[in-house]
Amino acid sequence: MADSDKFLSTGRRVIHEEATALQQLADGLGDSFAMAVDLLLAVKGRVIVSGMGKSGHIARKIAATFASTGTPAHFVHPAEASHGDLGMMTSGDVVLVLSNSGETPELADLVTYTRRFGIPMIGVASRPNSTLLQQADVSITLPQLGEACGSGVVPTTSTTMTLALGDALAVALMEHRNFTPENFREFHPGGKLGAQLAKVSDLMHVGQTVPVVSFNTPMTETLLIISQKGFGVVGVVDDNQTLIGVVTDGDLRRHMSGLLDHSAGEIMTKTPTVISSQSLAAEALAIMNTRKITCLFAADESTPDKIAGILHIHDCLRAGVV
């Protein structure tokens, strides 16, 4: 029990110290942060992120976050840069270099290369007079705080601040560009995230698979189409191919008496619910659950009265949309 209490005390202390460091980082952000965002927004090429050791691990994550949120970026290892990977940087790029001390020797060739070829560089370090920050076009200084390890040698507080700074840069870029969940999905098509951000157009059935009849189609033929298409519903269109109604199982039950003497238009439900093909499938699923229906017709935003496809609730569930 004594050991457990000690472990909990240590864990809480580390988290509190790092939280305090993050607060100081936030309070200390100034013009250099805004200048860095401006520089990143103006880049014509890619953002090259680099760092050595633990800073390198953070740099990889920052590059991945940039790339997945609309800012083309990749990580360049400083040691590999000295052996040929400097060629991965061009004059149209911006380089973001991370180093807690600002004196990491492995960064020397990379920094020199940016100066030689006029590649803009953003430096992040905790020492304002360090070589990295003195050479950088934009310098962001981290608060000089002890590491949370207690001995001051294990990168903990410093890497947490650097990681948070990278997130802050990425989100600032996202907000300026009005980066949406739909944009985000373009870079994350797989897994649960991809499913939750899937559009109706990604899952809907199109073309000859869509059940459609005209206003005057006899119910004998309408029933055959409902059965063949397998959606349990059929859309009713006018002479201009505009959706004017739907025939559902409920309509069939309500007109059971003399059903075959009618046309589709005579028993249809008018003004059916239609969803944009560019809407999220999760939104379509919510509508179907709320209205207790199993299908939704979809329309393109440019032609909202025309059927573009049909989405079944099972399509959403198979894709993992919840």
Backbone bond lengths (Angstrom), bond angles and torsions (degrees), N, CA, C in turn:
res aa  C-N    CA-C-N  psi(-1)  N-CA   C-N-CA  omega(-1)  CA-C   N-CA-C  phi
1 M - - - 1.467 - - 1.525 111.27 -
2 A 1.353 114.73 -37.95 1.460 118.71 179.69 1.518 110.80 -62.43
3 D 1.358 116.38 -41.85 1.457 120.24 178.23 1.519 111.20 -63.79
4 S 1.337 117.01 -39.95 1.463 120.94 -179.90 1.521 110.52 -61.48
5 D 1.325 116.30 -43.47 1.466 120.06 179.01 1.523 110.60 -62.66
6 K 1.339 116.07 -38.17 1.459 119.97 -179.86 1.526 110.71 -67.02
7 F 1.346 115.54 -41.89 1.463 119.92 179.68 1.527 110.56 -61.83
8 L 1.331 115.73 -44.79 1.464 120.05 179.70 1.520 111.07 -62.94
9 S 1.317 116.09 -41.19 1.458 120.57 179.84 1.530 110.92 -62.31
10 T 1.340 115.63 -42.96 1.458 120.02 179.24 1.532 110.85 -64.58
11 G 1.328 116.01 -45.82 1.458 120.00 -179.87 1.511 112.31 -59.63
12 R 1.325 116.13 -44.68 1.462 119.88 -179.85 1.532 111.47 -66.02
13 R 1.339 115.59 -39.45 1.463 119.04 -179.85 1.527 110.81 -62.73
14 V 1.331 116.64 -45.30 1.470 120.42 -179.19 1.518 110.58 -61.13
15 I 1.330 116.28 -45.59 1.469 119.60 -177.79 1.524 110.67 -66.71
16 H 1.330 116.81 -40.26 1.470 119.73 178.16 1.526 111.16 -63.74
17 E 1.329 116.92 -41.40 1.460 120.17 -179.97 1.524 110.86 -64.82
18 E 1.321 116.50 -41.81 1.459 118.95 -179.84 1.529 110.93 -70.60
19 A 1.332 116.87 -35.36 1.466 119.96 176.29 1.523 110.89 -63.67
20 T 1.329 116.32 -40.71 1.469 120.66 177.08 1.520 110.67 -62.66
21 A 1.331 115.58 -40.28 1.466 119.59 178.80 1.530 110.82 -63.84
22 L 1.305 117.00 -40.74 1.462 120.11 178.68 1.526 111.21 -63.67
23 Q 1.328 116.20 -37.70 1.458 119.23 178.06 1.527 110.62 -64.94
24 Q 1.320 116.75 -41.96 1.464 119.59 177.94 1.525 111.48 -65.46
25 L 1.340 115.90 -37.27 1.455 119.70 176.89 1.527 110.76 -61.65
26 A 1.326 116.09 -46.25 1.471 120.46 -179.99 1.520 110.77 -62.36
27 D 1.323 116.60 -45.08 1.465 120.19 -178.43 1.529 111.98 -65.52
28 G 1.325 116.08 -28.19 1.464 119.80 -175.42 1.520 115.16 -91.20
29 L 1.337 117.81 -5.61 1.467 119.15 179.19 1.525 110.04 -61.36
30 G 1.315 115.55 136.78 1.462 119.07 -178.61 1.505 112.35 -140.10
31 D 1.323 115.59 -148.36 1.461 121.21 -175.14 1.522 112.23 -60.44
32 S 1.315 117.27 -31.11 1.468 119.32 -177.16 1.526 111.04 -63.64
33 F 1.330 116.86 -34.03 1.466 119.60 177.49 1.519 110.05 -64.95
34 A 1.333 116.69 -46.65 1.468 120.35 178.79 1.520 111.12 -62.25
35 M 1.338 116.92 -38.16 1.461 120.35 178.13 1.523 111.04 -65.02
36 A 1.329 116.21 -37.82 1.464 120.28 178.45 1.528 110.45 -64.43
37 V 1.327 117.51 -42.59 1.465 121.13 178.86 1.523 110.03 -62.80
38 D 1.334 116.88 -44.18 1.469 120.65 178.31 1.534 110.86 -58.82
39 L 1.319 115.54 -42.21 1.465 119.94 -179.40 1.527 110.82 -65.55
40 L 1.320 116.87 -40.84 1.466 121.27 179.60 1.524 111.55 -68.65
41 L 1.330 116.61 -35.13 1.466 120.08 178.43 1.528 111.07 -68.04
42 A 1.314 116.50 -31.11 1.464 120.51 -175.02 1.523 113.36 -85.65
43 V 1.321 117.86 -7.69 1.460 120.24 -174.41 1.526 110.85 -62.66
44 K 1.329 116.22 135.04 1.462 121.82 177.92 1.522 111.88 -92.47
45 G 1.321 115.46 -24.90 1.456 119.85 179.92 1.512 111.81 -102.78
46 R 1.331 115.18 -118.57 1.461 120.93 -178.35 1.526 110.81 -123.47
47 V 1.324 114.19 162.06 1.453 120.40 172.74 1.528 106.97 -93.00
48 I 1.319 116.36 119.67 1.461 121.85 177.52 1.526 107.33 -97.49
49 V 1.319 116.98 120.61 1.462 121.10 -178.87 1.523 108.35 -110.88
50 S 1.327 116.57 133.33 1.457 119.79 -175.86 1.520 110.76 -143.58
51 G 1.296 114.87 152.96 1.456 122.37 177.41 1.517 108.10 -176.72
52 M 1.316 116.70 159.76 1.462 122.01 -177.40 1.520 110.09 -111.81
53 G 1.314 117.49 145.23 1.463 121.17 176.98 1.513 111.24 66.81
54 K 1.342 115.77 -135.01 1.467 120.01 -179.56 1.522 110.89 -62.65
55 S 1.329 116.84 -34.16 1.463 119.60 175.82 1.521 110.69 -62.36
56 G 1.325 116.21 -31.70 1.456 120.28 176.95 1.515 112.39 -66.25
57 H 1.336 116.10 -39.50 1.473 119.23 177.04 1.534 110.18 -62.93
58 I 1.328 115.74 -42.26 1.470 119.46 177.84 1.529 109.89 -65.04
59 A 1.324 116.97 -39.33 1.463 120.92 179.73 1.523 111.15 -61.24
60 R 1.326 116.92 -39.62 1.469 120.28 177.86 1.526 110.60 -60.76
61 K 1.323 115.74 -43.38 1.458 119.24 -178.81 1.525 110.46 -66.57
62 I 1.317 117.78 -42.51 1.465 120.76 179.73 1.522 110.18 -62.38
63 A 1.331 117.27 -43.43 1.462 120.35 178.30 1.523 110.74 -60.77
64 A 1.335 116.49 -41.06 1.463 120.24 179.24 1.527 111.11 -65.57
65 T 1.326 117.10 -39.11 1.469 120.55 178.70 1.521 110.76 -65.98
66 F 1.329 116.74 -43.97 1.469 119.80 176.01 1.527 110.44 -56.84
67 A 1.329 115.86 -50.99 1.461 120.74 -174.62 1.522 112.12 -61.65
68 S 1.329 117.08 -34.51 1.466 120.28 -177.30 1.516 113.20 -84.21
69 T 1.328 116.55 -4.08 1.466 119.58 -178.65 1.526 112.17 -123.33
70 G 1.320 115.80 26.37 1.456 119.25 171.12 1.509 117.19 95.67
71 T 1.342 117.89 3.87 1.461 121.03 177.17 1.524 108.69 -114.79
72 P 1.333 119.04 101.56 1.470 120.18 -178.56 1.520 111.34 -53.77
73 A 1.320 116.06 127.44 1.466 119.94 -175.69 1.516 110.06 -155.66
74 H 1.319 116.10 155.31 1.455 120.05 169.45 1.525 110.21 -153.15
75 F 1.315 114.50 161.20 1.464 122.04 -177.57 1.519 109.34 -91.93
76 V 1.334 116.17 137.19 1.461 122.08 172.35 1.523 108.17 -121.74
77 H 1.321 116.03 121.85 1.464 120.53 178.87 1.526 108.57 -72.75
78 P 1.331 118.53 127.94 1.476 120.12 -175.39 1.526 113.85 -61.22
79 A 1.324 117.39 -35.92 1.464 119.22 178.76 1.524 110.86 -69.11
80 E 1.331 116.77 -41.28 1.458 120.17 176.71 1.532 110.70 -67.43
81 A 1.329 116.17 -30.97 1.458 119.72 178.33 1.523 110.66 -58.90
82 S 1.328 116.15 -37.60 1.464 120.61 -179.41 1.523 112.71 -70.77
83 H 1.330 116.46 -10.27 1.467 120.87 -178.59 1.523 111.11 -120.89
84 G 1.331 115.93 36.46 1.450 119.31 172.51 1.512 116.11 121.96
85 D 1.332 117.31 -25.50 1.456 119.15 -175.95 1.525 113.80 -76.36
86 L 1.324 117.48 -3.91 1.466 118.85 172.45 1.523 110.24 -60.84
87 G 1.328 115.22 -25.60 1.458 119.90 178.13 1.508 113.67 -67.77
88 M 1.343 117.95 -8.74 1.462 121.72 176.83 1.523 111.38 -78.67
89 M 1.336 116.70 -8.56 1.460 121.38 179.52 1.518 110.02 -105.44
90 T 1.326 116.05 139.68 1.457 120.75 178.78 1.526 109.42 -128.52
91 S 1.322 115.27 172.47 1.460 120.33 -177.36 1.525 112.81 -65.65
92 G 1.319 118.09 -17.59 1.461 120.51 179.15 1.512 113.97 -88.27
93 D 1.324 117.48 0.90 1.463 121.82 -176.66 1.527 111.90 -93.57
94 V 1.314 114.99 170.18 1.462 123.53 168.48 1.517 106.80 -125.53
95 V 1.326 117.10 137.54 1.458 121.59 -178.17 1.523 109.66 -109.23
96 L 1.314 116.19 129.43 1.461 123.26 175.47 1.525 107.43 -111.01
97 V 1.329 116.87 114.71 1.461 121.65 -174.67 1.526 109.72 -113.72
98 L 1.320 115.74 130.60 1.463 122.12 -177.67 1.520 110.38 -113.11
99 S 1.312 116.82 131.42 1.465 121.77 175.95 1.514 107.71 -162.78
100 N 1.318 117.43 119.09 1.462 119.62 -177.69 1.530 111.13 -59.89
101 S 1.323 116.36 -44.55 1.471 119.74 -178.72 1.525 112.09 -81.72
102 G 1.318 116.46 -27.86 1.452 119.93 -174.96 1.513 113.10 78.49
103 E 1.342 116.79 6.79 1.468 121.47 -177.65 1.521 112.17 -125.79
104 T 1.328 117.78 18.56 1.457 121.22 -177.61 1.528 109.90 -60.68
105 P 1.334 118.98 117.37 1.473 120.88 -172.84 1.523 113.65 -63.40
106 E 1.338 117.74 -31.80 1.466 120.27 -178.55 1.526 113.04 -65.18
107 L 1.336 116.76 -15.37 1.460 120.30 -179.27 1.523 113.04 -85.64
108 A 1.314 117.06 -8.29 1.471 121.00 -171.41 1.527 112.36 -57.27
109 D 1.335 117.79 -48.94 1.460 120.43 -177.07 1.524 111.07 -64.72
110 L 1.311 116.18 -39.17 1.459 120.13 -179.30 1.522 110.57 -65.40
111 V 1.330 116.47 -45.27 1.466 120.42 179.54 1.524 110.30 -63.31
112 T 1.333 116.46 -44.18 1.465 120.77 179.48 1.529 111.06 -60.29
113 Y 1.333 116.62 -39.73 1.465 121.22 -179.45 1.528 111.19 -63.29
114 T 1.335 116.29 -41.39 1.472 118.63 179.18 1.524 110.76 -64.90
115 R 1.320 117.27 -37.17 1.464 120.25 -179.74 1.531 110.60 -70.71
116 R 1.307 116.06 -38.53 1.466 120.45 -176.96 1.520 111.71 -66.49
117 F 1.344 116.78 -38.57 1.467 120.54 -174.70 1.523 113.14 -106.95
118 G 1.317 116.68 12.84 1.461 120.43 174.80 1.512 114.60 64.24
119 I 1.329 117.10 34.83 1.467 121.09 177.90 1.527 108.09 -88.42
120 P 1.319 119.47 120.01 1.464 121.20 -178.28 1.528 111.53 -56.73
121 M 1.325 116.51 139.84 1.457 120.88 -177.67 1.523 110.79 -131.19
122 I 1.324 115.20 133.19 1.461 122.90 172.60 1.524 106.88 -106.14
123 G 1.313 116.68 123.37 1.453 120.74 179.12 1.521 111.48 -106.65
124 V 1.332 116.09 139.98 1.461 121.65 177.19 1.522 107.66 -126.88
125 A 1.323 116.97 119.74 1.460 122.25 179.93 1.523 108.80 -159.81
126 S 1.331 116.01 171.26 1.469 120.04 -177.80 1.522 113.10 -98.42
127 R 1.330 117.25 -5.74 1.462 120.45 -178.42 1.524 109.24 -115.25
128 P 1.326 117.41 109.72 1.469 120.37 -175.66 1.521 113.87 -62.42
129 N 1.319 118.04 -25.69 1.463 121.08 -178.95 1.527 112.20 -95.63
130 S 1.317 117.54 9.96 1.462 120.95 -178.85 1.517 110.57 -69.68
131 T 1.322 115.64 159.72 1.464 120.93 179.79 1.518 111.64 -57.73
132 L 1.336 117.68 -42.55 1.462 121.17 -177.96 1.516 111.22 -60.84
133 L 1.320 117.22 -49.49 1.462 119.82 -176.14 1.527 111.68 -72.78
134 Q 1.310 117.08 -28.75 1.466 119.34 176.76 1.529 111.52 -69.73
135 Q 1.325 116.38 -30.79 1.464 121.08 -178.01 1.528 112.65 -88.36
136 A 1.330 117.48 -19.89 1.460 121.19 -173.34 1.524 112.33 -71.44
137 D 1.319 116.37 148.94 1.470 121.48 173.84 1.520 110.17 -72.68
138 V 1.335 116.15 -35.57 1.458 122.03 174.54 1.516 107.33 -131.03
139 S 1.330 116.91 127.29 1.468 121.65 -176.94 1.523 110.20 -114.83
140 I 1.321 115.88 126.17 1.461 121.07 175.10 1.524 107.26 -113.85
141 T 1.316 115.43 119.18 1.462 120.38 -175.75 1.526 110.20 -99.12
142 L 1.335 115.65 125.61 1.463 121.03 175.73 1.524 109.67 -81.32
143 P 1.328 117.99 148.83 1.470 119.98 174.90 1.528 110.75 -57.94
144 Q 1.314 116.31 138.15 1.460 119.82 179.46 1.523 108.99 -85.10
145 L 1.321 115.17 95.83 1.461 121.94 -177.49 1.519 109.36 -126.71
146 G 1.323 115.64 153.74 1.456 119.62 177.93 1.519 111.56 -69.22
147 E 1.325 115.09 152.50 1.463 119.19 176.16 1.528 109.57 -71.72
148 A 1.329 115.25 150.89 1.464 119.98 -175.17 1.519 113.15 -76.12
149 C 1.336 116.88 -4.27 1.471 119.37 -178.78 1.520 112.09 -70.77
150 G 1.321 117.49 -16.57 1.463 120.76 -179.68 1.508 112.43 96.40
151 S 1.334 117.05 -39.46 1.458 120.15 179.81 1.521 112.02 -87.32
152 G 1.339 116.34 -15.00 1.453 120.97 176.84 1.514 114.79 81.65
153 V 1.339 118.06 10.51 1.464 119.71 -175.99 1.529 113.81 -113.39
154 V 1.312 117.83 -17.38 1.473 120.47 -177.50 1.523 108.94 -96.52
155 P 1.332 118.81 120.31 1.468 120.81 179.43 1.529 111.12 -59.66
156 T 1.296 116.45 112.18 1.461 122.29 179.94 1.528 109.09 -135.57
157 T 1.316 115.68 -71.86 1.464 119.93 178.74 1.527 111.25 -60.52
158 S 1.328 116.61 -41.83 1.464 120.46 -177.00 1.523 111.50 -65.33
159 T 1.335 116.91 -42.02 1.465 119.30 -179.34 1.523 111.42 -71.54
160 T 1.335 116.70 -33.50 1.467 119.35 176.73 1.516 110.73 -63.92
161 M 1.325 116.93 -43.19 1.469 120.07 178.21 1.528 110.90 -64.04
162 T 1.332 117.11 -42.19 1.460 120.05 -179.07 1.524 111.44 -64.73
163 L 1.323 115.82 -40.59 1.458 120.40 177.61 1.531 110.94 -61.86
164 A 1.326 116.04 -45.22 1.469 120.24 179.49 1.529 110.77 -64.79
165 L 1.317 116.93 -37.09 1.463 120.29 177.81 1.528 110.48 -62.93
166 G 1.331 116.32 -41.25 1.462 119.91 177.05 1.515 111.90 -61.93
167 D 1.329 116.39 -41.63 1.471 120.18 176.79 1.522 110.72 -62.27
168 A 1.338 115.79 -41.03 1.471 119.87 -179.36 1.526 110.68 -62.75
169 L 1.327 117.19 -41.32 1.465 120.68 177.60 1.525 110.67 -63.62
170 A 1.325 116.27 -45.10 1.463 120.63 -177.95 1.523 111.55 -62.80
171 V 1.323 117.04 -43.85 1.467 120.19 -178.51 1.524 110.79 -68.88
172 A 1.331 116.58 -37.64 1.466 119.10 177.02 1.529 110.33 -60.83
173 L 1.320 116.94 -40.37 1.462 121.03 177.74 1.529 110.75 -66.45
174 M 1.330 115.98 -41.98 1.471 120.45 178.91 1.520 111.39 -59.53
175 E 1.322 116.07 -48.04 1.460 119.88 -176.22 1.524 111.14 -65.46
176 H 1.318 116.57 -38.43 1.468 119.10 179.07 1.533 110.34 -64.19
177 R 1.324 116.59 -36.24 1.470 120.76 -177.14 1.525 112.37 -90.27
178 N 1.346 116.97 2.92 1.474 120.83 -178.06 1.524 110.65 54.64
179 F 1.316 115.74 45.21 1.467 121.90 -179.17 1.523 109.07 -69.50
180 T 1.332 117.12 122.85 1.459 122.80 -173.06 1.526 111.76 -104.43
181 P 1.347 117.25 166.47 1.473 119.44 173.35 1.524 112.49 -57.00
182 E 1.341 116.53 -32.94 1.455 119.44 178.54 1.524 110.46 -66.04
183 N 1.351 116.73 -40.14 1.461 120.03 175.57 1.527 110.14 -63.12
184 F 1.331 115.23 -40.67 1.459 120.78 -177.66 1.520 110.86 -60.05
185 R 1.331 116.45 -38.12 1.454 120.27 -177.43 1.523 111.93 -65.11
186 E 1.335 117.16 -29.11 1.452 120.05 -179.77 1.526 111.47 -58.66
187 F 1.345 116.27 -28.86 1.459 120.85 179.47 1.534 111.95 -99.24
188 H 1.344 116.99 -2.79 1.464 121.54 -177.45 1.528 110.23 -135.53
189 P 1.334 118.45 59.95 1.467 119.28 -175.40 1.518 114.13 -73.93
190 G 1.323 118.23 -16.68 1.455 120.30 -175.11 1.511 113.58 -102.21
191 G 1.342 114.86 165.69 1.451 121.35 174.11 1.515 114.07 73.81
192 K 1.331 115.16 -169.92 1.458 121.28 -177.06 1.514 111.65 -63.40
193 L 1.329 116.33 -38.90 1.461 119.49 -179.87 1.520 110.95 -62.59
194 G 1.344 115.67 -43.36 1.450 119.51 178.42 1.512 111.92 -62.01
195 A 1.335 116.36 -38.47 1.463 119.97 179.28 1.520 111.18 -65.01
196 Q 1.320 116.76 -43.60 1.458 119.59 -177.77 1.525 112.21 -67.83
197 L 1.328 116.82 -24.19 1.456 120.22 -179.50 1.526 112.76 -103.89
198 A 1.340 116.54 10.13 1.467 120.27 177.92 1.519 110.17 -65.31
199 K 1.318 115.96 142.19 1.454 121.39 177.37 1.523 110.02 -90.61
200 V 1.326 115.31 160.54 1.457 120.33 175.99 1.525 109.68 -56.80
201 S 1.323 117.15 -40.55 1.463 121.30 -178.38 1.523 112.70 -62.44
202 D 1.342 116.96 -23.55 1.458 120.71 179.25 1.522 112.10 -74.05
203 L 1.312 116.77 -25.52 1.467 121.00 -171.53 1.524 114.02 -115.30
204 M 1.319 118.24 -18.22 1.468 120.50 -171.67 1.528 112.06 -72.86
205 H 1.336 115.10 157.31 1.458 122.82 175.26 1.526 108.30 -90.09
206 V 1.320 116.39 142.59 1.461 120.51 -175.56 1.526 110.72 -132.49
207 G 1.320 115.44 174.15 1.459 121.19 174.01 1.514 114.27 67.05
208 Q 1.320 115.31 -136.35 1.468 121.17 -174.79 1.526 113.16 -70.35
209 T 1.326 116.42 -12.50 1.467 118.53 179.75 1.525 112.37 -78.39
210 V 1.338 117.76 -14.99 1.462 121.83 -176.84 1.530 109.55 -79.46
211 P 1.348 118.03 125.71 1.469 121.10 -179.11 1.528 111.43 -77.83
212 V 1.322 117.31 113.68 1.462 122.36 -177.55 1.527 109.18 -140.78
213 V 1.337 115.67 137.83 1.464 121.84 173.18 1.523 108.58 -135.25
214 S 1.325 116.16 168.29 1.462 120.58 177.00 1.527 109.94 -91.08
215 F 1.319 115.92 169.98 1.479 121.88 -178.78 1.517 110.97 -56.54
216 N 1.324 117.51 -40.19 1.464 121.23 -172.99 1.524 114.03 -94.35
217 T 1.315 118.18 7.82 1.459 120.27 178.97 1.525 110.23 -63.85
218 P 1.350 118.37 125.17 1.472 120.94 179.33 1.528 110.58 -59.52
219 M 1.321 115.62 150.93 1.458 119.90 -178.81 1.519 111.73 -65.96
220 T 1.334 117.77 -25.89 1.464 118.88 176.49 1.532 110.05 -60.65
221 E 1.319 116.55 -43.99 1.457 121.28 178.93 1.525 111.01 -74.27
222 T 1.326 116.15 -37.14 1.465 120.41 179.17 1.520 110.98 -61.02
223 L 1.322 116.96 -44.60 1.474 120.82 179.01 1.520 110.91 -61.97
224 L 1.339 116.28 -37.19 1.456 120.06 179.57 1.530 110.54 -64.24
225 I 1.338 116.92 -41.90 1.470 120.98 179.76 1.522 110.70 -67.25
226 I 1.338 116.84 -41.67 1.470 119.75 177.15 1.518 110.40 -57.79
227 S 1.320 115.67 -42.15 1.465 120.33 -179.09 1.526 111.45 -69.46
228 Q 1.330 117.21 -42.28 1.461 120.85 -177.18 1.528 112.73 -67.99
229 K 1.315 116.84 -42.05 1.464 120.38 -175.81 1.526 112.62 -75.89
230 G 1.324 116.46 -29.28 1.465 119.80 172.66 1.511 116.79 80.39
231 F 1.349 118.33 16.56 1.460 120.61 178.87 1.522 112.93 -98.77
232 G 1.334 116.71 -11.38 1.466 119.66 -178.43 1.505 113.05 74.31
233 V 1.321 117.26 14.86 1.453 122.21 -178.12 1.525 108.10 -156.34
234 V 1.321 116.40 155.94 1.449 120.38 175.54 1.519 108.87 -140.27
235 G 1.339 116.91 140.56 1.454 120.96 177.28 1.522 110.63 -88.17
236 V 1.315 116.72 144.47 1.457 122.47 179.77 1.522 108.10 -111.85
237 V 1.346 116.61 126.14 1.458 121.17 -177.67 1.525 109.97 -120.69
238 D 1.341 115.09 155.80 1.457 119.73 176.48 1.520 109.91 -90.50
239 D 1.327 116.83 -169.00 1.466 120.81 -177.26 1.521 112.68 -64.46
240 N 1.336 117.57 -21.90 1.466 122.00 178.62 1.523 112.43 -92.75
241 Q 1.330 116.06 10.43 1.467 122.60 -178.81 1.524 112.59 63.73
242 T 1.340 115.63 25.40 1.456 121.49 175.72 1.521 109.38 -87.26
243 L 1.316 116.81 133.03 1.459 120.41 179.35 1.521 109.64 -70.41
244 I 1.322 116.27 121.64 1.466 120.54 -178.49 1.521 112.79 -118.38
245 G 1.329 116.76 -7.49 1.454 118.93 179.81 1.512 111.74 -179.75
246 V 1.333 114.98 175.67 1.458 121.51 175.75 1.518 109.31 -137.54
247 V 1.307 115.15 150.85 1.461 121.35 173.22 1.515 107.45 -111.57
248 T 1.318 115.97 119.40 1.466 122.09 -177.16 1.517 110.56 -115.83
249 D 1.315 115.27 175.36 1.468 119.75 175.46 1.516 111.38 -57.73
250 G 1.337 115.87 -37.13 1.460 119.50 179.17 1.513 112.23 -63.78
251 D 1.328 116.99 -39.42 1.463 120.53 177.14 1.520 110.92 -63.37
252 L 1.320 116.84 -40.30 1.458 120.65 179.02 1.518 110.89 -62.08
253 R 1.322 117.01 -43.12 1.470 119.99 -179.31 1.529 111.46 -66.78
254 R 1.339 115.81 -39.06 1.464 119.19 -178.60 1.529 112.60 -68.71
255 H 1.318 117.44 -22.36 1.469 121.05 -178.09 1.527 110.98 -117.90
256 M 1.318 115.65 30.65 1.458 119.85 -176.39 1.527 111.93 -58.70
257 S 1.309 116.58 -38.99 1.466 120.49 -179.78 1.530 109.10 -72.46
258 G 1.309 116.91 116.64 1.465 122.04 -179.92 1.508 113.33 69.57
259 L 1.324 117.57 27.08 1.459 121.91 -175.26 1.530 112.46 -56.16
260 L 1.324 116.85 -43.48 1.456 120.50 -173.65 1.523 112.97 -74.33
261 D 1.327 116.29 -5.39 1.461 119.66 177.77 1.527 112.21 -89.49
262 H 1.322 116.19 -2.84 1.466 120.51 -175.80 1.532 111.38 -105.10
263 S 1.321 114.42 168.67 1.465 121.06 170.57 1.528 108.19 -103.32
264 A 1.333 115.68 167.88 1.462 119.86 -178.89 1.520 110.97 -59.68
265 G 1.318 117.46 -41.19 1.451 120.95 -177.64 1.506 114.31 -66.20
266 E 1.320 116.43 -24.04 1.466 119.93 -177.41 1.525 112.56 -78.22
267 I 1.310 117.91 -23.41 1.471 119.07 -177.92 1.528 112.92 -115.11
268 M 1.315 116.82 -1.53 1.469 120.26 -175.24 1.525 112.22 -66.15
269 T 1.327 114.91 158.18 1.457 122.24 169.04 1.528 107.33 -89.34
270 K 1.332 115.62 122.55 1.456 119.66 -176.32 1.533 111.97 -79.10
271 T 1.312 116.14 164.11 1.473 125.23 179.06 1.531 111.99 43.79
272 P 1.321 116.70 63.87 1.473 119.87 -179.54 1.525 111.94 -69.20
273 T 1.314 115.43 159.80 1.462 120.85 176.19 1.525 109.52 -73.19
274 V 1.313 116.30 128.13 1.461 122.49 178.89 1.525 108.05 -126.57
275 I 1.325 115.93 142.78 1.458 120.23 179.28 1.519 109.88 -119.20
276 S 1.313 116.26 150.01 1.463 120.25 177.61 1.522 109.96 -68.33
277 S 1.310 115.88 140.65 1.460 119.88 178.51 1.526 111.74 -65.73
278 Q 1.350 117.18 -17.32 1.454 120.99 179.61 1.519 113.55 -92.83
279 S 1.332 116.40 -0.92 1.467 120.19 176.73 1.520 110.02 -71.83
280 L 1.326 116.21 157.96 1.454 119.91 175.86 1.516 109.64 -69.19
281 A 1.333 116.06 142.61 1.455 120.72 177.80 1.528 110.75 -61.67
282 A 1.330 116.49 -30.05 1.466 120.14 177.88 1.522 110.69 -62.21
283 E 1.328 117.36 -36.47 1.464 120.90 176.93 1.523 110.49 -66.39
284 A 1.327 116.41 -41.76 1.465 120.45 178.09 1.519 110.63 -62.44
285 L 1.328 116.49 -41.82 1.465 120.37 179.11 1.522 110.90 -62.63
286 A 1.328 117.01 -40.55 1.466 120.60 178.59 1.526 110.92 -62.52
287 I 1.331 117.01 -40.95 1.469 120.74 179.02 1.522 110.39 -64.04
288 M 1.329 116.34 -43.97 1.467 119.50 -179.74 1.520 111.43 -64.61
289 N 1.323 117.20 -39.65 1.466 120.06 178.28 1.527 110.99 -66.24
290 T 1.321 117.07 -42.71 1.462 121.18 -178.26 1.520 111.46 -65.50
291 R 1.307 116.78 -41.78 1.468 121.07 -175.96 1.518 113.15 -92.22
292 K 1.322 114.92 0.00 1.471 120.71 178.35 1.524 111.55 55.64
293 I 1.339 115.01 48.41 1.450 121.67 175.33 1.520 108.43 -123.05
294 T 1.323 116.32 163.86 1.464 119.82 -176.00 1.520 113.52 -109.94
295 C 1.332 117.66 -9.25 1.462 120.59 -177.63 1.523 110.84 -139.64
296 L 1.322 114.48 153.54 1.456 121.52 173.45 1.523 108.67 -137.53
297 F 1.317 115.93 132.62 1.459 119.07 171.28 1.525 108.10 -80.27
298 A 1.336 114.80 145.22 1.460 120.78 -178.26 1.517 109.52 -118.65
299 A 1.327 115.31 147.60 1.466 121.69 178.76 1.517 109.20 -131.36
300 D 1.332 116.36 148.85 1.459 120.78 174.24 1.525 108.88 -73.83
301 E 1.343 115.92 149.30 1.461 119.86 -178.70 1.525 111.85 -62.59
302 S 1.327 117.48 -29.95 1.463 120.73 -179.09 1.528 112.71 -75.73
303 T 1.338 116.73 -24.28 1.473 121.36 179.17 1.524 108.95 -134.54
304 P 1.326 117.69 71.44 1.468 121.43 -171.75 1.526 114.42 -64.57
305 D 1.330 118.51 -16.43 1.461 120.70 -179.91 1.522 112.94 -92.99
306 K 1.313 117.11 -6.87 1.461 121.97 -177.32 1.527 110.28 -103.55
307 I 1.318 116.01 141.44 1.461 120.61 179.78 1.524 110.29 -75.78
308 A 1.327 116.90 125.94 1.461 121.67 176.11 1.526 111.27 -101.20
309 G 1.331 116.22 -24.50 1.459 120.32 -179.14 1.508 110.71 177.48
310 I 1.318 115.12 -175.77 1.456 121.06 178.41 1.518 108.72 -138.04
311 L 1.314 116.06 139.40 1.463 122.71 -178.94 1.514 109.56 -117.40
312 H 1.322 116.22 128.02 1.471 121.69 176.86 1.517 108.86 -101.22
313 I 1.308 116.33 148.12 1.468 120.59 -178.93 1.521 111.28 -58.27
314 H 1.329 116.48 -32.06 1.460 119.50 179.11 1.521 112.03 -67.50
315 D 1.335 117.42 -28.69 1.462 120.35 175.92 1.519 110.44 -61.23
316 C 1.322 115.51 -41.85 1.464 121.35 179.34 1.532 110.99 -65.26
317 L 1.328 115.70 -45.36 1.452 119.90 -176.37 1.527 111.07 -67.65
318 R 1.331 116.84 -39.37 1.473 119.71 177.88 1.520 111.41 -63.23
319 A 1.315 116.68 -33.78 1.471 121.22 -179.41 1.524 112.56 -80.23
320 G 1.322 117.51 -5.78 1.452 120.82 179.47 1.516 114.28 87.52
321 V 1.332 117.09 13.39 1.465 120.69 177.14 1.514 108.29 -76.03
322 V 1.323 116.57 128.29 1.470 120.44 -178.83 1.501 109.13 -130.83
